Each structure stands twice: as structure tokens, then as C-alpha cells.
Amino acid sequence: MVRSLAFAAGTATALLLLSSMAQAQLFTLTRDQLVAYTAQNPFERFPDGRPKVPDALLARARALSSEDVLSVLPGKGFRNQYEDGFQLLHPGTKLVGRAFTVQFMPVRPDVQEVLDANAKAAGIGRLGNQFAIDQLQPGDVLVVDLFGKREGGTIVGDNLFYYVNKVTRGGGLVVDGAVRDLEGLSQVPMPAYFRHAHPTAISNVMITGVNIPVRIGGVTVMPGDLVVGDREGVYFIPPALVAEVLDKADETRIHDEWTKMKFDEGKYKSSEIYGSPRDPALRQEYEAYLKRRLAEIRKPQG
């Protein structure tokens, strides 16, 4: 109870500081602005307005592949939600979580003075990467636009990476930039996608946005997007489309399951089964199998 009250008080304080920054036009959105930018979100929200994709859907999303997502998003007009070309810290570990976005830019002294003055007025003190990291929640993926920077573009080393892993409960990191202490990072079982590894500490950059729209490669990422990463790359899924993507993925996996099962029988040529069975009897068999398997995997737990 004490921890819950302390957490609530800390969250309220952070939101108050962020609100005062937004009024000063520093680098974040008000709750109303974030709600307006994510108006199609069907789920609950964090106190700051960020969409909160339910934990149950996060769990289902661990079975997603890039191809599963691709089968839905472009047809809905979302053609710029996938990015690849990253180095992967743990290639066999699926990345799933809610986007917490951070934006950096190269230092410009006159802009930095305003940022620092507004941060000081808000009672924050030093404005750097830890200001954003300290706001992370369980299930978050830290998504950072560091404009591809290598030297001095290192959002975390092993200590802060360890902290991110603890507070997000294994959420993850996507940075269009760099990390440091790669040997130490490799000991932490949290997925990370990054452009470079470099021994320098973060430098010559200024934090210009927290939980705002950011660009990761060719993708516009919104706070609260469902982040799904596999060996190929990372997808950023708008909350409004999460359920549809997951439902379509269930059907795709069952189709693949049935197809391989029929191949194992050794009685059919590939063209008779894949991508859709030609024979009416086989098609009927597949449709019955699909119906049964969907009922099994979507059966309410407990």
C-alpha cells in the first residue's frame, strides 16, 4: 500500500512537471493533446494520456511476426510502420511492449538555453536521458530518436540498461542511435534494437521531446503504439489496429499449421494445398479445422 501511494505520488509529480513544461512549450504534449493525436485508441490510458494496450494483448503479441503485421497495416493506409537494419542484442528474444518515445537533436546553444531554463523553472534540474528513463512504466519499450548518431549517441550503458529492464519488467529498447558497454548489456535478458555500439557516453545532444511523435528511420512512432520486434525488424502498430492484427495473425498461424500438417501426410503436391486448397472437400476440412482451433486458442482463461 505504501509503495502504491508513493508510486501514485511520484506519477502525479512527474505529470505536474510535464504539464508545466507543455505550457512553456518545452518538449511534450498536454494530456488533451496526446488524447487528440491518439483519438482512435480503444483502450484505457496512462494518466498522461498515453494509450495503454492491455497486458493480455501484449501477451498475445509475442506470437506475432513481421509478416503477420504486414498482412493488415498497409491495407488500412499505414504503410510506414516497419523499420529494419538494426543490430539486435538478443536475436532470439521477441520485443513486445508499449512505445514510450524520446527525441534528441544535435546541441544548439540558444535552444539548449531555453530548454534548460524551462526545466529549471519546472524544478527538474539536469535535463538528460535519465529524465525520460525515470518515467518508464512496466510493459514500456523505450523508443529513442537519436538521429542515427554513433559517437556520443549512446542512450544507455549497462547500468541504465539494467535499470530500464527492471522498471519495464523486460520491455525493451529501440534506438535510432547507439548503446555502450555492449558486453555488459549482453548479460541483461532484455531485447534491444540499435544502430551502433560505441564506447563514448551520450554527449553533444539535447533532449527535445518526451512522449511526442518521433521518427525512427522511415517510421512515425506515436506514444502508446504496440512495438513488436523479431529477427527481421520492428513494427509500430497503432492501438486501434492491435486487435485486428492479432485476430488475423491467429488465422494465419492456423492456416500454416494445417498446411504443414497436410504436407506431412505426403499425399499432396504443394499446389494442391498452398496457399488455398483446391479440392472442395479439403477446403471444407480446412475451414472446420480453422473454426475448431480458433475456438481453442481464444477460449477465455480461468
Beta strands, then each sheet from edge to edge (+ up, - down):
strand 1: 82-84
strand 2: 87-88
strand 3: 95-106
strand 4: 140-145
strand 5: 173-179
strand 6: 192-197
strand 7: 205-210
strand 8: 214-216
strand 9: 219-221
strand 10: 226-229
strand 11: 233-237
sheet 1: 1+ 11- 10+ 3- 4- 5- 6- 2+
sheet 2: 1+ 11- 10+ 3- 7+
sheet 3: 8+ 9-
end
